[in-house]
C-alpha cells in the first residue's frame, strides 16, 4: 500500500504539490475572511449601541429628561394627530372643535379667526410632522413639507408649534400656537396708594401675560411706572429670580390713573414656560405720585414722589 502511494507521488509529484498549495491557500483565505467578518460584526455592534443613544424618543421630555407614560403619550399624541390630519384634509371645522375653550377665547374666538389666523397661515399645503414631549402635557410639533403631496424635500422645519393638552369635563382638548393655558389668580392687595387685583395669567411658551385691575385711591394722580428705566416692573419666583415686563410694549398713558380712577389692563412678562415654576410676587418698583405745586407767584412745577408696590401671588 505504501509502495503504491510512493509510486503515485513519484509519477504525479507536480499535481500533488499543486493540490497541497491550493488547499493551504483556501484555508488561509477562509481564516482571513472569518477575521474580517468578525471585525465587521464588532464594529456594527458598536455602531448600533451608539445609535441607540440617539434614538428618537418622542415620549421623553426635552426639558426635564423625564418620560411620559406610554399610555399618556399615545392618548395625547393621537389627539394631536387628529388635529393635524383634519387640517391636512381641509376639515377646518373639525380641527377647530378640538381646541379648548380657553384657546378659543384667547386666540380664536370664532371659526373664521382660526381659519384666517392659523389654518391659512400654517397649512398652506399638507404637512408632515413629528411630535416630541416638551414638558408635562406640552408637546413640540415640528411641521415640514409633505414629500408625497408636494414633491418638496421635507428637510428642515417649516413651522414649529407647541401644543398643550388640557382636560375639562373628562375630555381632552388642545391649546395651540404656543399657548399653554390660563391660571385664575384673583390676588388682591390694598395700601394707602392703590387697590390692586391680579385677575389671571395667560401662559405661553416664551412669556406670560397678566391681567391686572388697579384703582387709585388717593386724591392725587398716580403713575405705576414712568418708564424712565428698564426692569422696574417684574415678577419674582421662589428662587428669587426676576422676570421683567416688556416695558417697550407699555406707555405712560396706560399706567397713569387720576384720583379715584380704576383701569384693567394686561402686561407681558419675559417668563418662558417651565413646568412647576412658582411665581411668588409682582412688583411695581418705580410707581410715583404726581404732584402739581404752585408757588406764591402762581408758577407751576411738577414733583414726583416714588414708592414701590408689591403684591404676593
MOJOHU-V176937 format. One record per residue. N is the residue number from 0. RES is the residue in one letter. OMEGA is omega in whole degrees, 0 to 359 (NA if undefined). NEAR is the number of other C-alpha atoms within 8 Angstrom. Layout:
BEGIN
((N;RES;OMEGA;NEAR) (N;RES;OMEGA;NEAR))
END
This chain:
BEGIN
((0;X;179;4) (1;X;179;5) (2;X;179;6) (3;X;180;7) (4;X;180;8) (5;X;180;8) (6;X;180;8) (7;X;180;9) (8;X;181;9) (9;X;181;7) (10;X;185;6) (11;X;186;8) (12;X;183;9) (13;X;180;6) (14;X;182;7) (15;X;181;9) (16;X;176;8) (17;X;180;8) (18;X;179;8) (19;X;180;8) (20;X;178;8) (21;X;180;8) (22;X;179;8) (23;X;179;8) (24;X;180;8) (25;X;180;8) (26;X;180;8) (27;X;180;8) (28;X;179;8) (29;X;178;8) (30;X;179;8) (31;X;179;8) (32;X;177;8) (33;X;180;8) (34;X;179;8) (35;X;180;8) (36;X;180;8) (37;X;179;8) (38;X;178;8) (39;X;180;8) (40;X;180;8) (41;X;179;8) (42;X;179;8) (43;X;178;8) (44;X;179;8) (45;X;180;8) (46;X;179;8) (47;X;180;8) (48;X;179;8) (49;X;181;8) (50;X;179;8) (51;X;182;7) (52;X;181;6) (53;X;181;6) (54;X;176;6) (55;X;183;4) (56;X;186;6) (57;X;181;8) (58;X;179;11) (59;X;182;12) (60;X;178;15) (61;X;181;9) (62;X;186;6) (63;X;184;6) (64;X;177;7) (65;X;182;6) (66;X;169;7) (67;X;179;11) (68;X;182;7) (69;X;181;7) (70;X;179;6) (71;X;180;8) (72;X;182;10) (73;X;180;8) (74;X;184;8) (75;X;179;10) (76;X;177;9) (77;X;177;8) (78;X;177;11) (79;X;176;10) (80;X;183;8) (81;X;180;9) (82;X;183;11) (83;X;179;10) (84;X;176;8) (85;X;179;12) (86;X;179;12) (87;X;182;11) (88;X;179;7) (89;X;179;6) (90;X;189;9) (91;X;181;10) (92;X;178;7) (93;X;178;9) (94;X;181;13) (95;X;182;9) (96;X;180;6) (97;X;180;9) (98;X;178;12) (99;X;177;10) (100;X;179;6) (101;X;179;9) (102;X;178;14) (103;X;184;11) (104;X;183;8) (105;X;188;7) (106;X;189;7) (107;X;184;10) (108;X;179;9) (109;X;176;7) (110;X;180;9) (111;X;180;6) (112;X;176;10) (113;X;181;13) (114;X;185;10) (115;X;189;9) (116;X;176;8) (117;X;186;10) (118;X;183;12) (119;X;179;9) (120;X;186;8) (121;X;186;7) (122;X;174;11) (123;X;175;7) (124;X;177;8) (125;X;184;11) (126;X;159;11) (127;X;183;10) (128;X;172;8) (129;X;183;7) (130;X;177;10) (131;X;177;13) (132;X;178;15) (133;X;177;12) (134;X;178;12) (135;X;181;8) (136;X;180;10) (137;X;184;12) (138;X;173;12) (139;X;182;12) (140;X;177;12) (141;X;182;12) (142;X;182;12) (143;X;175;13) (144;X;172;14) (145;X;186;14) (146;X;182;10) (147;X;184;5) (148;X;188;6) (149;X;184;9) (150;X;180;7) (151;X;175;7) (152;X;179;7) (153;X;177;10) (154;X;178;6) (155;X;181;5) (156;X;176;9) (157;X;179;8) (158;X;174;8) (159;X;180;9) (160;X;177;10) (161;X;180;13) (162;X;175;16) (163;X;178;13) (164;X;177;11) (165;X;181;10) (166;X;177;8) (167;X;182;7) (168;X;177;4) (169;X;178;5) (170;X;179;6) (171;X;177;9) (172;X;185;12) (173;X;162;14) (174;X;185;16) (175;X;176;12) (176;X;175;7) (177;X;179;11) (178;X;184;14) (179;X;180;13) (180;X;181;11) (181;X;171;9) (182;X;173;8) (183;X;185;7) (184;X;179;9) (185;X;177;8) (186;X;185;10) (187;X;173;9) (188;X;178;8) (189;X;173;8) (190;X;183;6) (191;X;182;6) (192;X;193;8) (193;X;166;11) (194;X;187;12) (195;X;173;12) (196;X;173;11) (197;X;190;12) (198;X;183;12) (199;X;173;12) (200;X;173;12) (201;X;183;12) (202;X;176;13) (203;X;181;12) (204;X;187;10) (205;X;184;9) (206;X;174;12) (207;X;177;13) (208;X;181;11) (209;X;174;13) (210;X;190;12) (211;X;172;13) (212;X;180;12) (213;X;173;11) (214;X;175;12) (215;X;183;15) (216;X;179;11) (217;X;176;11) (218;X;177;6) (219;X;178;9) (220;X;178;13) (221;X;174;14) (222;X;183;13) (223;X;175;10) (224;X;179;14) (225;X;176;10) (226;X;178;9) (227;X;178;5) (228;X;177;6) (229;X;173;7) (230;X;181;8) (231;X;170;12) (232;X;187;14) (233;X;168;13) (234;X;175;14) (235;X;181;13) (236;X;185;12) (237;X;176;9) (238;X;181;5) (239;X;175;6) (240;X;181;7) (241;X;178;8) (242;X;193;10) (243;X;178;12) (244;X;171;12) (245;X;187;10) (246;X;176;10) (247;X;179;5) (248;X;180;5) (249;X;173;9) (250;X;185;9) (251;X;179;10) (252;X;179;5) (253;X;187;7) (254;X;182;10) (255;X;179;10) (256;X;174;13) (257;X;183;9) (258;X;176;11) (259;X;178;10) (260;X;177;9) (261;X;178;9) (262;X;170;8) (263;X;183;8) (264;X;181;8) (265;X;177;8) (266;X;179;11) (267;X;179;10) (268;X;178;14) (269;X;182;11) (270;X;180;9) (271;X;184;9) (272;X;172;10) (273;X;183;6) (274;X;176;6) (275;X;177;4) (276;X;186;8) (277;X;177;6) (278;X;186;9) (279;X;183;10) (280;X;173;11) (281;X;186;12) (282;X;165;12) (283;X;189;13) (284;X;181;11) (285;X;172;12) (286;X;183;14) (287;X;176;13) (288;X;178;13) (289;X;180;12) (290;X;175;10) (291;X;185;8) (292;X;175;8) (293;X;177;9) (294;X;184;7) (295;X;181;5) (296;X;180;5) (297;X;172;6) (298;X;184;7) (299;X;171;8) (300;X;183;7) (301;X;178;8) (302;X;178;9) (303;X;174;8) (304;X;186;8) (305;X;175;8) (306;X;180;9) (307;X;178;9) (308;X;182;8) (309;X;179;9) (310;X;179;11) (311;X;180;7) (312;X;NA;8))
END
